[in-house]
Amino acid sequence: MSDELIWRIAGGSGDGIDSTSQNFAKALMRSGLDVFTHRHYPSRIRGGHTYVEIRAADHEVQSRGDGYNFLLSLGDSFARNPQEDAYYGNEEVKPLSENLDDLREGGIIVYDEGLISEEDVEAIDLHERAEENDWHVFPMDLRSLAREHGREVMRNTAGVGVTAALLEMDLEHIEDLMSDAMGGDVLEANLEILHEAYETINEEYEFEHELRAPTGSHETEQALLSGSNAIAYGAIDAGCRFIAGYPMTPWTDVFTILAQNFPDMGGVSEQVEDEIAAAALALGASHAGAKAMSGSSGGGFALMSEPLGLAEMTETPLVLVESMRAGPSTGMPTKPEQGDLEFVLYTSQGDSSRVVFAPGNIEEAYEQTRLAFEIAWDYQIPSIIIYDQKLSGENKNVDVEFFDREPEPDLGATLTEDELAEAAHDASGKFKRFNYADAENNVAPRSLPGQKGGRYLATGNEHSPVGHISEDPDNRVAQMTRRIEKLDSIREDLDEEHESNQTYFGDETAEYGIITWGSSQGAVREAVERLNENGHSVKGIGVSDMMPFPETEVTEFLQSVDEAMVVEMNATAQFRGLIQKELGRFGEKMTSLLKYNGNPFEPAEIVEGYEVNLADEDREPTAQVRIEPAAGD
């Protein structure tokens, strides 16, 4: 019995890799295991090496693992050019050849010999490498088996059958999931393929490998969700009923989930011509009284900077999501990176005021999306959820009871007509919407179009209390100061009225610290556990509040350690730069561990980074990471 299974299914885009892996992950979850998935796919619709990795164990898993121990390689049936001397090489065999370096010693390889020939296998020295690493290799003609009972695309079902046999898994949960998803002749054909593959591998091979599926149990009902699911469900429970957007990887998942769910709850979704229109349309919907959101990724979000500035100036509540991917420009559209932090904090015109949350896991994505709506409508300010392709697409099991909470449709600091009758108006009868003289917590409550006594002007220019354009210096200072100081009021609110959004792990008395933000939190948490098991004295913090910055919490953390390493997925240490901007006196205490090759951190890379960086081991890291010394070193 193995402590954990890390199963990787690899093929070409269009080979059903994503759907197959989701169903297999659900089957493992239903068998009582905790699961965590990682997606790797090219920015192509058809063809190109893609894989999904599923980590399953009888204990909580918060991150992808170090390498993996089972490869199901289907080959790429949509390869651009099977010729070895083609510019991109032999794409047909890449789902096998490009996955060997990460396979653990003693691991299992199953490949489709109906697509990957013996000549291909010899060209990549598979047999020699298998002998060196004690790999157990099982070639199977999955393609022919699928064609015999149905269609070629069903070879992924055959691969799952072989996997289940090699791991000595029961087929019950797999069969149930197939029955839920299909019916008729398609279901019958898939079940025949599943069982024949299961029986064939048992008949043709003697199993000498040690790897088996772990066993476990759940005390409560579990759901398999992604970060995109969590953000969408958090928006729904916060009362959001309007979304406008334009498709762009990886933000599209949130947009699609809401668009699919809104018709059943009276919501509206609009796909528009570009991101400027999307943000502007959501802004208009909010002005009219709907809880609204929009979002994009990278260059698409750049187009939203003008509507974002308009929301700040008109103090119109709005929630935007920005799903980071590797840049600049188009960059690597389907690969994770945390390179948009400074962009999201400061894009717009002049001195901006917005709230930015960076959830570190699926639960935080749900909770902080709800909080983003609450803050936006209570303080009439744009709130932004910043996350990345990793959190967007990875799936993890979550306790269903976690989402058992009341929805919150409240419109925050919005006045009723009775309240408007008591509010301040000018001589012409216009409502003093931007009345800095009487703004509790720097918030001047708003009216909605059509309310009696609620008439005012909304403009992108600096304006007087009723909204008329004004360039009066005293008015400018008063309005600008009030808008900026909202962030102080929000920070006080978050510190005193809400549970902390920061996540802590490790011994509180530890001598050294690791700081991270966003989706790297899970890998850092596991790395901290391993380091302490190895005799080091380490604790960690995952920071989610990007703006307003949690100065007190981060200060206390940095004061409590001798040195700290900041872990993030970008090339310029943007989060460490934010800490130094807010807390400059700690610059000499912080070093950085950076990764920006298009793949997220594995826990072992952080462990090694710490040992080389803070434990002063005299060696270079073997992983593709970069260490940046402390300021002044």
Summary of the structure (lengths in Angstrom):
residues: 633
radius of gyration: 26.8
end to end distance: 48.4
largest distance: 91.7
contacts: 2300
relative contact order: 0.08
helix: 42%
strand: 20%
